[in-house]
Amino acid sequence: MKHIFYNTGSIIGFILKKDKIKILIWIIALIAYGVGFIPVFQGILDTSSNSQVLVDTMKNPAMIAMIGPVFVEDSYTIGSIYANYMMVFSALIAGAMNIFIVSSNTRNDEELGRTELLRALPVGRLSNLSASLIIAFFANLILLLATAIGMYFISPDIYLKGAIIFSAGIYGYGFLFACIVSLLGEIFTNNRAVMGAGFFLLFLSYILRAVGDVSMEALSLVSPLGLVTRTENFVNDYIWPFWILLLEIILVALLSFFFAKNRDLGSGLIPERKGKSSASVFLSGIKTFAFRINRSGFLIWALVIFIFSGMYGSVFGDLENYINSSDLLKNMFNVQGVHSLTEQFISLLMVIMAIITTIPSLAFLHRIISEEHKGLSEEILTKPVSRYEYLFSFFIISICTAFILQVLVALGFWSVGRIYLENIPTLEIFIKAALLYVPAIWLMIGVSTFLIGITPRFAWLNYIFLCYNFVIVYLGDMLDFPDILGDLTPFGNVVSYPLEEITWGASILMTVLFILLSAAGFIGYRKRDLMN
């Protein structure tokens, strides 16, 4: 048995050498996210005239579906409000981290031929899978301990047991997805399918929890995410959900090792399906080909964006009571201002959804990098296809995605919000507010195009810049950041419609920068060597 795990330690060292920067960035970002919001919620509680109103507002079915059930009876503590607001979305981010870490070192490496090279060395059959899960385990363990200790020391009102249960729920859920993705890597034969299935199951766990928390308790218990919330953190601090979570982790991990031990390298439990006898119309040219390989991802993201927008729109009905419950929230929203609270909330939500929309817009463009890694770009560019035309095929899909998804954001807000709020603003206002962010998203696309053309190995840095945009624009007012930091972000320069009159100066400037960066990227892509 030992020989199938032979030299696992060496492969751990190889993976850490290859991915240490990415893993370190994940760890730092998640610790900051997990601990950094505590002062914000402390401020909400300290300035709240009636904590009961906060609790009652969160017991609204729409809010429960969005962020989880409320187990507090009368008033929040800093721990209980933090767990109620943060646990679900923190767990989802932890799940995403584990999907990226494990898939990149299992099925993706196998698809790129790296695993075959490793197998030629004196290593065991299960060493690579074991190394990937061990790294994921310790990354989650470090995050668990650092988050719990950080919570305990940053607030004197948070006790250590509650902080540990909070962190264990988040990163236990995250490690479960590390095991799930390792199993998916044995089922499917390409990393795109593994990633797609992993994020689908992540989203499915959220939907099952949302529906279960509102109307059917059994669905929440089936969902690992719903199970994590049943710890009733900082209220009852139950331990029993962790035993179920641990059992699921063990079963999924054992299945992964079983299938990995018995399958051939490069194969999967589900074989590649046979292609059609004649090519689809989408494969008739390079432009339609790029659309075809991104089609499934676009449809999934369109559904996710519309659902999330609708869920945010469903809270419009209880908005006034929620904001009036805390002086801090009143300061964030001008309660006595000319514009209604709904219009102010629209302005805030639009920037959040625009940043979320940027993720698939960049992902579809960055697909060209993975095509290069796999050697597929080289196969296409040996044909009578120019590099400009090839890059443009991904570029135009990314641009159109930004526009279409922003329209869906507006439709999701308005179509669901009008059910809960009688005097909701017109659809025209929602569409204008959403489309004003398109030049900002395009500028982010321009940055990625520039990096892809000049230095593709560092194109992932644009995702870090996107996270910076989120922190500065969304949290800037609450954390009292200097205004100059917001001015350095594309999203911080967008007109806050309908709170402000529409002006075109910033949009025109961002569009010009987008064109210049994109042009430089195209020229660079034309001249540089393809990645190995």
C-alpha positions in Angstrom: 0.0 0.0 0.0 2.9 2.4 0.8 4.2 2.4 -2.7 1.0 4.1 -4.1 1.7 7.1 -1.9 5.5 7.0 -2.5 7.2 10.5 -2.5 4.0 12.4 -1.7 6.2 14.8 0.3 8.3 15.6 -2.8 5.2 16.4 -4.8 3.9 18.6 -2.0 7.1 20.6 -2.3 6.7 20.8 -6.1 3.1 22.1 -5.9 4.1 24.7 -3.2 7.0 25.9 -5.3 4.6 26.2 -8.3 1.6 27.7 -6.5 2.9 29.3 -3.3 2.1 32.8 -4.4 -1.5 32.1 -5.4 -2.1 30.1 -2.2 -0.6 32.8 -0.1 -2.8 35.4 -1.7 -5.9 33.3 -1.1 -4.9 32.9 2.6 -4.2 36.6 3.2 -7.4 37.7 1.3 -9.6 35.2 3.2 -8.2 36.1 6.6 -8.7 39.8 5.9 -12.2 39.1 4.7 -13.1 36.9 7.6 -11.8 39.3 10.3 -11.9 42.7 8.7 -15.7 43.2 8.8 -16.0 42.8 12.6 -15.6 46.6 13.3 -18.3 47.3 10.7 -20.8 45.1 12.4 -19.7 46.4 15.8 -20.5 49.8 14.6 -23.9 48.8 13.4 -24.7 47.3 16.9 -23.3 50.3 18.8 -25.3 52.8 16.8 -28.5 50.7 16.8 -31.4 52.2 18.8 -33.2 48.9 18.7 -31.5 45.6 18.0 -34.8 43.8 17.9 -35.6 45.6 14.6 -32.4 44.2 13.1 -33.4 40.7 14.1 -36.9 41.1 12.9 -35.7 42.4 9.5 -33.4 39.4 9.0 -36.3 37.1 9.7 -37.9 38.2 6.5 -38.0 35.2 4.1 -36.1 37.1 1.4 -33.3 37.9 3.8 -33.2 34.3 5.1 -33.0 33.0 1.5 -30.1 35.4 0.8 -27.8 35.0 3.9 -29.3 32.3 6.1 -31.6 31.7 9.0 -31.7 33.7 12.2 -31.4 31.8 15.4 -31.4 34.8 17.7 -34.7 35.4 19.6 -34.5 39.0 20.7 -31.2 40.9 20.2 -27.9 40.4 18.4 -24.5 40.1 19.9 -21.5 41.0 17.8 -20.8 37.3 17.4 -24.3 36.3 16.4 -24.8 39.2 13.9 -21.4 38.5 12.4 -22.2 34.7 12.0 -25.6 35.5 10.6 -24.4 37.9 7.9 -21.0 36.4 7.1 -21.0 32.6 7.4 -22.8 31.7 4.2 -20.9 33.9 1.8 -17.6 33.3 3.6 -18.2 29.5 3.1 -18.9 30.0 -0.6 -15.6 31.9 -1.0 -13.8 29.2 0.8 -15.4 26.6 -1.4 -14.3 28.6 -4.5 -10.7 28.7 -3.2 -10.6 24.9 -2.8 -12.1 24.4 -6.2 -9.3 26.4 -7.8 -6.5 24.9 -5.7 -7.4 21.2 -6.1 -8.6 21.3 -9.7 -5.4 23.1 -10.9 -3.2 20.4 -9.3 -5.2 17.4 -10.3 -7.2 17.3 -13.5 -5.7 20.4 -14.9 -2.1 19.1 -14.5 -3.2 15.8 -15.9 -4.7 17.6 -18.9 -1.5 19.6 -19.5 0.7 16.5 -19.3 2.4 17.4 -16.0 1.0 14.4 -14.1 2.4 12.1 -16.8 5.9 13.6 -16.4 5.6 13.2 -12.6 4.4 9.6 -13.0 7.6 8.9 -15.0 9.5 9.6 -11.8 9.6 7.4 -8.7 6.3 8.5 -7.3 3.2 6.6 -6.2 0.0 6.3 -8.2 -2.0 8.3 -5.6 0.8 10.7 -4.6 -0.3 13.7 -6.7 -3.9 13.4 -5.5 -2.7 13.0 -1.9 -0.4 16.0 -2.1 -3.2 18.2 -3.5 -5.6 17.3 -0.7 -2.9 17.7 2.0 -2.1 21.2 0.7 -5.8 22.0 0.6 -6.2 20.6 4.2 -3.4 22.7 5.7 -4.4 25.8 3.8 -7.9 25.5 5.3 -6.4 24.7 8.7 -4.2 27.8 8.6 -7.3 29.9 7.6 -9.4 28.3 10.4 -6.9 29.1 13.1 -5.9 32.5 11.9 -9.5 33.6 11.4 -10.6 32.3 14.8 -7.7 33.9 16.6 -8.2 37.1 14.7 -11.9 37.3 15.6 -11.1 36.6 19.3 -8.5 39.3 19.6 -10.2 42.0 17.5 -13.3 42.0 19.6 -13.5 41.5 23.3 -17.1 40.4 23.0 -16.3 37.4 20.8 -15.5 34.2 22.7 -13.0 31.7 21.5 -15.3 28.7 21.2 -17.7 30.6 19.0 -14.9 31.9 16.8 -13.5 28.4 16.3 -17.0 27.0 15.4 -17.5 29.9 13.0 -14.1 29.3 11.3 -14.5 25.5 11.3 -17.9 25.7 9.6 -16.5 27.9 6.8 -13.3 26.0 6.2 -14.8 22.6 6.9 -17.2 23.3 4.1 -14.3 24.6 2.0 -12.3 21.4 2.4 -15.4 19.3 1.6 -15.3 21.0 -1.8 -11.6 20.2 -2.1 -12.6 16.5 -1.8 -15.6 17.0 -4.1 -13.4 18.5 -6.8 -10.9 15.7 -6.4 -13.7 13.3 -7.1 -14.9 15.3 -10.1 -11.4 15.1 -11.4 -11.8 11.3 -11.5 -15.2 11.5 -13.2 -14.6 14.0 -16.0 -11.8 14.0 -18.5 -11.1 17.8 -18.8 -10.6 20.5 -16.3 -13.3 22.8 -17.8 -15.9 20.2 -16.9 -14.5 19.7 -13.4 -14.5 23.5 -12.7 -18.0 23.8 -14.2 -19.4 20.9 -12.2 -17.6 22.2 -9.0 -19.1 25.7 -9.2 -22.5 24.2 -10.2 -22.5 22.1 -7.0 -21.4 25.1 -5.0 -24.3 27.1 -6.4 -26.6 24.2 -5.9 -25.7 23.9 -2.2 -26.6 27.6 -1.9 -30.0 27.2 -3.6 -30.9 24.1 -1.6 -30.1 26.0 1.6 -32.1 29.1 0.5 -35.2 27.1 -0.4 -34.8 24.8 2.6 -34.4 27.7 5.1 -37.5 29.3 3.8 -39.9 26.4 3.2 -38.4 22.9 3.6 -36.0 22.2 6.4 -34.9 18.8 4.9 -33.3 20.6 1.9 -31.1 22.7 4.2 -29.9 19.5 5.9 -29.1 17.9 2.6 -27.0 21.0 1.6 -23.6 21.1 3.3 -24.0 24.9 3.4 -27.3 24.5 5.2 -25.7 22.0 7.6 -23.0 24.5 8.5 -25.6 27.2 9.5 -27.2 24.6 11.8 -24.3 25.1 14.3 -26.4 28.1 15.3 -23.1 29.9 15.8 -22.7 32.3 18.8 -26.3 31.3 19.9 -26.2 27.5 20.7 -22.8 26.5 19.1 -23.9 23.0 18.2 -21.2 20.5 17.2 -23.3 17.8 15.6 -23.3 19.2 12.1 -19.5 18.8 12.0 -19.8 15.0 12.5 -22.0 14.8 9.4 -19.6 17.1 7.5 -16.6 15.0 8.5 -18.4 11.8 7.4 -19.1 13.5 4.0 -15.5 14.5 3.7 -14.2 11.0 4.4 -16.7 9.3 2.0 -15.9 11.7 -0.9 -12.2 11.5 -0.3 -12.2 7.6 -0.2 -14.2 7.5 -3.4 -11.6 9.9 -5.0 -8.7 7.6 -4.0 -10.6 4.5 -5.1 -11.3 5.8 -8.6 -7.8 7.3 -8.9 -6.2 4.0 -8.1 -8.2 2.1 -10.7 -8.4 4.4 -13.7 -6.0 5.0 -16.5 -4.1 8.3 -16.7 -5.9 10.8 -18.9 -9.3 8.9 -18.7 -12.4 9.5 -16.6 -15.4 7.6 -15.3 -17.4 9.5 -17.9 -15.7 9.1 -21.3 -15.5 11.9 -23.8 -18.7 11.8 -25.9 -18.4 11.2 -29.6 -18.5 14.3 -31.7 -21.2 14.9 -34.3 -20.6 13.6 -37.8 -20.8 17.2 -39.1 -19.6 20.3 -37.5 -22.0 22.8 -35.9 -22.5 26.2 -37.4 -20.7 27.6 -34.4 -17.5 25.8 -35.5 -17.6 27.3 -39.0 -15.2 30.1 -38.1 -12.9 31.3 -35.4 -15.3 33.9 -34.0 -18.2 31.4 -33.6 -15.7 28.8 -32.3 -14.7 31.0 -29.4 -18.4 31.6 -28.6 -19.1 27.8 -28.7 -16.5 26.9 -26.1 -17.7 29.7 -23.8 -21.4 29.1 -24.4 -22.1 26.9 -21.4 -20.3 29.2 -19.1 -22.2 32.2 -20.3 -25.6 30.5 -19.8 -24.7 29.5 -16.3 -23.4 33.0 -15.4 -26.5 34.6 -16.9 -28.7 32.4 -14.7 -26.6 33.1 -11.6 -26.5 36.9 -12.2 -30.3 37.1 -12.7 -31.0 35.0 -9.6 -28.7 37.0 -7.4 -30.1 40.3 -8.7 -33.6 39.0 -8.0 -32.7 38.0 -4.5 -31.3 41.5 -3.8 -34.4 43.0 -5.3 -36.6 41.0 -2.9 -35.3 43.0 0.1 -36.6 46.3 -1.1 -39.8 45.8 0.9 -38.1 45.8 4.3 -35.4 48.3 3.4 -36.7 51.3 5.3 -37.1 49.4 8.7 -33.6 47.9 8.3 -31.8 51.1 7.6 -33.6 53.0 10.3 -32.6 50.4 12.9 -29.0 51.7 13.1 -27.4 55.2 13.1 -24.4 53.8 11.2 -26.7 52.6 8.4 -28.5 55.9 8.5 -25.2 57.6 7.9 -24.5 55.3 4.9 -27.8 56.3 3.4 -29.1 59.9 3.5 -32.4 59.2 5.2 -33.5 62.8 5.0 -32.2 63.3 1.5 -33.9 64.2 -1.7 -33.6 60.6 -3.1 -35.6 57.7 -1.6 -33.8 54.9 0.3 -34.7 52.6 -2.5 -32.9 54.8 -5.0 -29.8 55.0 -2.7 -29.9 51.2 -2.3 -30.0 50.7 -6.0 -26.9 52.8 -6.4 -25.1 50.6 -3.8 -26.3 47.3 -5.2 -25.4 48.3 -8.8 -21.7 48.6 -8.0 -21.7 45.2 -6.2 -23.4 43.5 -9.1 -21.1 45.3 -11.7 -18.0 43.9 -9.9 -19.6 40.4 -9.9 -20.4 40.8 -13.6 -16.8 41.6 -14.3 -15.7 38.1 -13.1 -17.2 36.1 -16.1 -16.3 39.0 -18.5 -12.7 38.5 -17.6 -12.9 34.7 -17.3 -14.1 34.4 -20.9 -11.2 36.6 -22.1 -8.7 34.7 -19.9 -9.8 31.5 -21.5 -7.3 32.2 -24.3 -4.5 31.7 -21.8 -5.6 28.2 -20.8 -6.0 27.4 -24.5 -2.3 28.4 -24.9 -1.2 26.3 -22.0 -2.9 23.3 -23.5 -1.3 23.9 -26.9 -4.7 24.4 -28.5 -4.0 27.9 -29.6 -0.9 26.7 -31.5 -3.1 24.2 -33.4 -5.5 27.0 -34.5 -2.8 29.6 -35.3 -1.0 27.2 -37.7 -4.1 27.5 -39.8 -4.8 30.6 -41.9 -6.0 32.5 -38.8 -4.4 35.8 -37.8 -3.5 36.4 -34.1 -5.5 39.6 -34.2 -8.6 37.6 -35.3 -8.0 34.9 -32.7 -7.6 37.3 -29.8 -10.6 39.3 -31.0 -12.8 36.3 -31.0 -12.4 36.1 -27.2 -12.3 39.8 -26.7 -15.6 40.5 -28.4 -17.4 37.8 -26.3 -16.0 39.4 -23.2 -17.3 42.8 -24.2 -20.7 41.6 -25.1 -20.9 39.5 -21.9 -20.4 42.7 -19.8 -23.3 44.5 -21.6 -25.7 41.6 -21.6 -25.2 40.6 -18.0 -25.6 44.2 -16.8 -29.0 44.3 -18.6 -29.9 41.1 -16.7 -28.9 42.8 -13.5 -31.4 45.5 -14.1 -34.1 43.1 -15.1 -33.5 40.9 -12.1 -33.7 43.9 -9.7 -36.8 45.4 -11.2 -38.8 42.2 -12.0 -38.5 40.8 -8.5 -38.3 44.1 -6.6 -41.7 45.2 -8.0 -43.3 42.2 -6.3 -42.1 43.4 -2.9 -42.3 47.2 -3.4 -45.3 49.0 -4.9 -43.6 52.3 -5.7 -40.4 50.8 -7.2 -38.5 53.0 -9.7 -39.1 52.4 -13.4 -37.2 49.8 -15.4 -35.5 52.6 -17.3 -33.8 53.8 -14.1 -32.5 50.3 -13.4 -31.2 49.9 -16.9 -29.5 53.3 -16.9 -27.9 52.6 -13.5 -26.6 49.2 -14.7 -25.3 50.3 -18.1 -23.3 53.2 -16.6 -21.0 50.6 -15.2 -20.2 49.0 -18.6 -17.3 51.3 -19.4 -15.7 50.5 -16.0 -16.1 46.7 -16.8 -14.7 47.4 -20.3 -11.7 49.1 -18.7 -11.0 46.0 -16.6 -11.3 44.0 -19.8 -8.8 46.4 -21.4 -6.3 45.8 -18.5 -6.6 42.0 -19.0 -6.2 42.4 -22.8 -3.0 44.4 -22.2 -1.6 41.8 -19.7 -2.5 38.9 -22.0 -0.7 40.6 -24.9 2.4 41.8 -23.0 2.9 39.5 -20.0 0.2 36.7 -19.9 1.8 35.0 -16.9 0.7 37.9 -14.7 -2.8 38.3 -16.2 -4.3 36.9 -12.9 -3.2 40.1 -11.2 -6.2 41.8 -12.7 -8.4 39.7 -10.5 -6.5 41.1 -7.5 -7.2 44.6 -8.8 -10.9 43.6 -9.0 -10.8 42.6 -5.4 -9.2 46.0 -4.6 -12.1 47.7 -6.4 -14.6 45.8 -4.3 -12.9 46.6 -1.0 -12.4 50.3 -1.7 -15.8 51.1 -3.4 -18.0 48.9 -1.3 -16.3 49.3 2.1 -14.7 52.7 1.6 -17.4 54.8 3.3 -17.9 52.4 6.2 -14.2 52.1 6.9 -13.5 55.8 6.1 -10.9 55.2 3.4 -9.4 58.3 1.7 -11.4 59.4 -1.4 -8.2 59.2 -3.5 -8.3 55.4 -3.2 -11.7 55.3 -4.8 -10.6 57.6 -7.5 -7.9 55.1 -8.5 -10.6 52.5 -9.3 -12.8 52.3 -12.5 -15.9 51.6 -10.4 -15.2 54.5 -8.1 -15.5 56.9 -11.0 -18.9 55.8 -12.2 -21.8 58.2 -11.7 -24.0 57.0 -8.8 -27.2 57.1 -10.7 -30.0 57.9 -9.8 -28.4 59.9 -6.9 -26.4 62.0 -9.3 -27.0 63.5 -12.7 -25.6 61.5 -15.6 -22.3 63.0 -16.9 -20.2 61.4 -19.5 -16.7 62.6 -18.8 -15.6 59.6 -16.7 -17.3 57.1 -19.0 -15.6 58.6 -22.1 -12.2 58.6 -20.3 -12.6 55.0 -19.3 -13.6 54.0 -22.8 -10.6 55.8 -24.3 -8.3 54.0 -21.8 -10.0 50.7 -22.6 -9.3 51.2 -26.3 -5.7 52.2 -25.8 -4.9 49.3 -23.4 -6.7 46.9 -25.7 -4.8 48.1 -28.8 -1.5 47.7 -26.9 -2.6 44.2 -25.9 -3.4 43.2 -29.5 -0.1 44.5 -30.7 1.7 42.7 -28.0 -0.1 39.5 -28.6 0.8 39.7 -32.3 4.5 39.9 -31.5 5.0 37.7 -28.5 5.8 34.0 -28.3 3.0 31.6 -27.3 3.2 30.3 -23.8 4.7 26.9 -23.2 
